[in-house]
Amino acid sequence: MSDSDFDFDLFVIGTGPGGEGAAMQAVKGGLRVGVAERYRQIGGGCTHWGTIPSKALRYTITNTMNVLKNPVFREMGIHASPTMEQLRRGTAQIIAKQVTMRQSFYDRNDVPIQFGHARFVDDHTVLIDEKEPVRAKQFVIATGTRPYHPPNVDFDHPNIYDSDGILDLAEKPGTITIYGAGVIGTEYASMFRNLGVKVNLVNTRSRLLEFLDDEIVDALAYHLRDQGVVIRHDEVVDRIEGTDDGVILHLKSGKRIKSDVLLWANGRSGNTEELGLENVGLQVNKRGQLEVDQQFQTAREHIYAVGDVIGYPSLASAAYTQGRAAAMHILEQKNGNLRLDDIPTGIYTSPEISSVGQTERQLTEACIPYEVGQSQFKSLARAQIMGTTVGMLKILFHRETLKVLGVHCFGANASEIVHIGQAVMDSQDLNLEYFFETTFNYPTMAEAYRVAALNGYNRLF
Ligand SMILES: Cc1cc2nc3c(=O)[nH]c(=O)nc-3n(C[C@H](O)[C@H](O)[C@H](O)COP(=O)(O)OP(=O)(O)OC[C@H]3O[C@@H](n4cnc5c(N)ncnc54)[C@H](O)[C@@H]3O)c2cc1C
């Protein structure tokens, strides 16, 4: 078959960060690219019901509540309780800006967007909304995920929400139970608590966010409890009972938790149903996710998959990089510079958490001789000025080579400043000395690196 038999060299299904990364890299590399999107606007779950709306709402809640809690405003007699609708207003504007900007990427690069549900009918053809056939030589599936809905939970009940629907909450509840204490569950626990809502966070595991450094997890658990979040570990749902005035969560341990609303935040499923995968000989796992190799090729080498639909790490940041990597492989470009194994974690709880590289547990298990340098935010001038003294930066480094092996941080700006450590960690030339041989702006939160590096260096003997 020659290239002229195809409408496109590459057809991308989904316009979230995974799809956008693939489409833009491929078109810049000279391929004829088309995309499909079944939602009414581009941007994916990332823009419309995941990352952007949740982070925008978090920002508004944090700022608004900081102002309302400020003693100066209280002295002035200002007491207010913003409605959910008021708090959400800014979010809609940010989403609109994101859509306009992202749409311009497709327009400027002449990438046509076909709005409708794409489904494979044979190896090289998809139908859009069962109408127009599109033929392409290669494909990238970037269809994302949706919240997992167990059959025995009634999501039609007005007080039972999943993580996509919770953003549309009409009124601020007095109490909320969050089932599932992964990244999304803990972020929403923090957000609702900041809003003054009583929060029950139910964890199916024995610790929060087990993939993080233990000390950071302990700090998160301490601060969530300190703020008033009730955390219950090692619990499994028995059943969920929707009542006229709320929801009762019955746990297998015999406990019952009653609250105004319940947020089900326990897992997500790949958007692979009705994608016609049976027509191209592809299968998914029990979570509806596709398996790929290191080049993001599925079992059919002309069909790639990127982003949440392939599972871990299920981050917008990673989805974009994976999309680019898939396109670079199609273009036969070298992709060794994308550092796909070095994905940082950013968790927007209060306090915010971010980390990159290995944890103390991993280094200990691997018998790597490491040392730790720490800086407490309460000793930083910038943190004192901003009133954000809760937090810590921790650098793990090789005690002989001084190579940075991991950076773990919680507190104000953690998700930003972690990248300084990431750059040094990835550098062939730099090591711990960079942090105390280089002048950092003062006062900054980034100064924590100098303090932590010296703290660790002084432990060496
Ligand atoms: C509440 C929440 C908070 C989050 N916060 C963060 C965060 O702070 N940082 C971070 O990095 N990540 C965060 N994430 C994760 C992030 O949103 C996802 O990792 C990211 O959106 C994945 O991108 P994607 O391109 O794989 O899929 P998506 O962004 O979900 O896009 C998939 C697109 O494919 C379309 N589609 C699906 N099937 C078809 C079809 N058959 N035909 C046509 N179109 C189709 C969908 O309509 C959708 O537009 C969060 C997620 C949630 C739910």
The ligand as an SDF file (V2000), in Angstrom:
LIG
                    3D

 53 58  0  0  0  0  0  0  0  0999 V2000
   -8.9100   15.1350   39.5660 C   0  0  0  0  0  0  0  0  0  0  0  0
   -7.6450   14.9100   38.7930 C   0  0  0  0  0  0  0  0  0  0  0  0
   -6.5300   15.6880   39.0700 C   0  0  0  0  0  0  0  0  0  0  0  0
   -5.3470   15.4980   38.3480 C   0  0  0  0  0  0  0  0  0  0  0  0
   -4.2690   16.2830   38.6390 N   0  0  0  0  0  0  0  0  0  0  0  0
   -3.1110   16.1230   37.9500 C   0  0  0  0  0  0  0  0  0  0  0  0
   -1.9800   16.9630   38.2090 C   0  0  0  0  0  0  0  0  0  0  0  0
   -2.0340   17.8320   39.0680 O   0  0  0  0  0  0  0  0  0  0  0  0
   -0.8580   16.7830   37.4700 N   0  0  0  0  0  0  0  0  0  0  0  0
   -0.7760   15.8380   36.4930 C   0  0  0  0  0  0  0  0  0  0  0  0
    0.2760   15.7330   35.8320 O   0  0  0  0  0  0  0  0  0  0  0  0
   -1.8320   15.0210   36.2190 N   0  0  0  0  0  0  0  0  0  0  0  0
   -2.9870   15.1470   36.9320 C   0  0  0  0  0  0  0  0  0  0  0  0
   -4.0650   14.3490   36.6650 N   0  0  0  0  0  0  0  0  0  0  0  0
   -3.9430   13.3120   35.6210 C   0  0  0  0  0  0  0  0  0  0  0  0
   -4.0840   13.9120   34.2350 C   0  0  0  0  0  0  0  0  0  0  0  0
   -5.2890   14.6150   34.1280 O   0  0  0  0  0  0  0  0  0  0  0  0
   -3.9970   12.8020   33.2270 C   0  0  0  0  0  0  0  0  0  0  0  0
   -2.7920   12.1030   33.4430 O   0  0  0  0  0  0  0  0  0  0  0  0
   -4.0090   13.3090   31.7930 C   0  0  0  0  0  0  0  0  0  0  0  0
   -5.1960   13.9800   31.5180 O   0  0  0  0  0  0  0  0  0  0  0  0
   -3.8450   12.1370   30.8260 C   0  0  0  0  0  0  0  0  0  0  0  0
   -3.7910   12.6230   29.5250 O   0  0  0  0  0  0  0  0  0  0  0  0
   -4.2620   11.7340   28.2970 P   0  0  0  0  0  0  0  0  0  0  0  0
   -3.9060   12.5070   27.0850 O   0  0  0  0  0  0  0  0  0  0  0  0
   -3.7700   10.3580   28.4490 O   0  0  0  0  0  0  0  0  0  0  0  0
   -5.8550   11.6260   28.4420 O   0  0  0  0  0  0  0  0  0  0  0  0
   -6.9970   12.7050   28.6380 P   0  0  0  0  0  0  0  0  0  0  0  0
   -6.4700   14.0090   29.0860 O   0  0  0  0  0  0  0  0  0  0  0  0
   -8.0200   12.0610   29.5040 O   0  0  0  0  0  0  0  0  0  0  0  0
   -7.6090   12.8840   27.1850 O   0  0  0  0  0  0  0  0  0  0  0  0
   -8.2180   11.8220   26.5150 C   0  0  0  0  0  0  0  0  0  0  0  0
   -9.1250   12.3950   25.4340 C   0  0  0  0  0  0  0  0  0  0  0  0
   -9.5050   11.3490   24.5410 O   0  0  0  0  0  0  0  0  0  0  0  0
  -10.8760   11.5360   24.1590 C   0  0  0  0  0  0  0  0  0  0  0  0
  -11.4040   10.2440   23.7130 N   0  0  0  0  0  0  0  0  0  0  0  0
  -11.5670    9.1190   24.4470 C   0  0  0  0  0  0  0  0  0  0  0  0
  -12.0190    8.1170   23.6610 N   0  0  0  0  0  0  0  0  0  0  0  0
  -12.1610    8.6270   22.4100 C   0  0  0  0  0  0  0  0  0  0  0  0
  -12.5870    8.0850   21.1750 C   0  0  0  0  0  0  0  0  0  0  0  0
  -12.9100    6.8010   21.0540 N   0  0  0  0  0  0  0  0  0  0  0  0
  -12.6350    8.9120   20.1020 N   0  0  0  0  0  0  0  0  0  0  0  0
  -12.2840   10.2090   20.2070 C   0  0  0  0  0  0  0  0  0  0  0  0
  -11.8460   10.7730   21.3510 N   0  0  0  0  0  0  0  0  0  0  0  0
  -11.7740    9.9870   22.4420 C   0  0  0  0  0  0  0  0  0  0  0  0
  -11.5120   12.0480   25.4530 C   0  0  0  0  0  0  0  0  0  0  0  0
  -12.7200   12.7300   25.1730 O   0  0  0  0  0  0  0  0  0  0  0  0
  -10.4230   12.9720   25.9900 C   0  0  0  0  0  0  0  0  0  0  0  0
  -10.6110   14.2720   25.4970 O   0  0  0  0  0  0  0  0  0  0  0  0
   -5.2740   14.5120   37.3420 C   0  0  0  0  0  0  0  0  0  0  0  0
   -6.4010   13.7300   37.0550 C   0  0  0  0  0  0  0  0  0  0  0  0
   -7.5740   13.9210   37.7730 C   0  0  0  0  0  0  0  0  0  0  0  0
   -8.7780   13.0700   37.4560 C   0  0  0  0  0  0  0  0  0  0  0  0
  1  2  1  0
  2  3  1  0
  2 52  2  0
  3  4  2  0
  4  5  1  0
  4 50  1  0
  5  6  2  0
  6  7  1  0
  6 13  1  0
  7  8  2  0
  7  9  1  0
  9 10  1  0
 10 11  2  0
 10 12  1  0
 12 13  2  0
 13 14  1  0
 14 15  1  0
 14 50  1  0
 15 16  1  0
 16 17  1  0
 16 18  1  0
 18 19  1  0
 18 20  1  0
 20 21  1  0
 20 22  1  0
 22 23  1  0
 23 24  1  0
 24 25  2  0
 24 26  1  0
 24 27  1  0
 27 28  1  0
 28 29  2  0
 28 30  1  0
 28 31  1  0
 31 32  1  0
 32 33  1  0
 33 34  1  0
 33 48  1  0
 34 35  1  0
 35 36  1  0
 35 46  1  0
 36 37  1  0
 36 45  1  0
 37 38  2  0
 38 39  1  0
 39 40  1  0
 39 45  2  0
 40 41  1  0
 40 42  2  0
 42 43  1  0
 43 44  2  0
 44 45  1  0
 46 47  1  0
 46 48  1  0
 48 49  1  0
 50 51  2  0
 51 52  1  0
 52 53  1  0
M  END
$$$$
